[in-house]
Amino acid sequence: MTAAARLAPIGAKVSDSRQSHNPFDRPEQGPRGHLPVLAGELVDLIGPQLGETVIDCTFGAGGHARLVAERIGAEGTLIAIDRDPVAQAHFQAFETEAACRTRFVAAEFSQALKYLQNEGIRASALYMDLGMSSLQVDAAERGFSYSHDAPLDMRMDPRQELTAEVIVNTWSEQQLAQMLRELGEERYAGGISRQIVARRPLTSTSDLVEAIKAGMPAAARFGSGHPARRSFQALRIAVNGELEAVDAALPIAWDSLEIGGRMAVISFHSLEDRRIKRFFNDLATGCTCPPELPVCVCGHEPEAEVLTRRPISAGEEEVGMNPRARSARLRGALKLREANENPAGEVR
Ligand SMILES: C[S@@+](CC[C@H](N)C(=O)[O-])C[C@H]1O[C@@H](n2cnc3c(N)ncnc32)[C@H](O)[C@@H]1O
């Protein structure tokens, strides 16, 4: 039996127990039909148990948190983190009816985890559902969407100084092209960045969409998907320092788990997924001696068991209901021991 199967209560699935007075149609469904991605799969993977402490690093509209709260029950504690004040407002609605004890930390997740660690908090399970929430995309005025005319903002945390407007109007053409290529895998990064620089100052998402369209060949504008999709993704990742945030948070998150704790991450593009995969695989690596040595001299033992040999992705039914789920990849790992302990439990 795999560790995932051991951890997941048999037949554990999304429950549907709330009454019609609930503002949400389904308990995992947030405001205005927000659907958490891979919700049943994530809960099965981390297998929350009654009375446990679980950290949700990306609360959003609380879709995953609702399911976890039901599993950990009145004696359990769910600690929610998010850097977006709108998520905090949703948390306030969530906590009034949550099935468990709750707490919210309004901060970037690596800082919040550090803060919780300094308080001595250890979690039985922890998860991240990366990227932006539908609440953010749907709030047209925040500038995340290429479908609405809005100021060039894209900040998850409005207290932050860097906005999309600052980037498009101050970065050099080379910096813009590199960002579009690396974070958006945009083929026409060179042409688009040239148009952005030529059209400065850009003040709205419509200005940016026009520059993007002008920077690509006519045929590419009518290909699959919106022509601005990749550039908007790249800009959002850059504005919010999303890759740096993940790199900083993963080791702190892992340290925050008790032995036997489970960690899961849902990512939405290959740059994130690659980081998660490498992080878990490194922790699961045992002996690091050169292969030519006949016996192990390093004594290194794995700290983790990877619970997902391959990433879990959404089925056709979920993608049909929620197209955003198409690119989601879920990975998880089980903590076997602390980093500074040898297998006998002695601290090195
Ligand atoms: C995909 S949504 C989470 C949705 C949530 N799981 C649900 O079911 O409603 C991601 C959330 O994480 C937050 N977020 C992303 N990166 C973050 C970071 N580095 N620190 C704190 N919050 C972050 C965003 O503000 C957003 O609300």
The ligand as an ORCA input file, in Angstrom:
! r2SCAN-3c Opt
* xyz 0 1
  C      -5.380     29.790     -6.318
  S      -5.802     30.870     -5.019
  C      -6.233     29.800     -3.701
  C      -7.657     29.349     -3.753
  C      -8.074     28.565     -2.533
  N      -7.326     27.340     -2.406
  C      -9.532     28.282     -2.563
  O      -9.927     27.116     -2.601
  O     -10.315     29.232     -2.553
  C      -4.231     31.448     -4.491
  C      -4.304     32.426     -3.334
  O      -3.010     32.463     -2.770
  C      -2.630     33.776     -2.530
  N      -1.178     33.819     -2.694
  C      -0.461     33.548     -3.803
  N       0.840     33.666     -3.560
  C       0.960     33.995     -2.256
  C       2.074     34.259     -1.404
  N       3.340     34.206     -1.859
  N       1.826     34.556     -0.112
  C       0.565     34.622      0.375
  N      -0.532     34.402     -0.395
  C      -0.331     34.092     -1.690
  C      -3.366     34.624     -3.538
  O      -3.566     35.927     -3.029
  C      -4.667     33.845     -3.706
  O      -5.658     34.332     -2.847
*
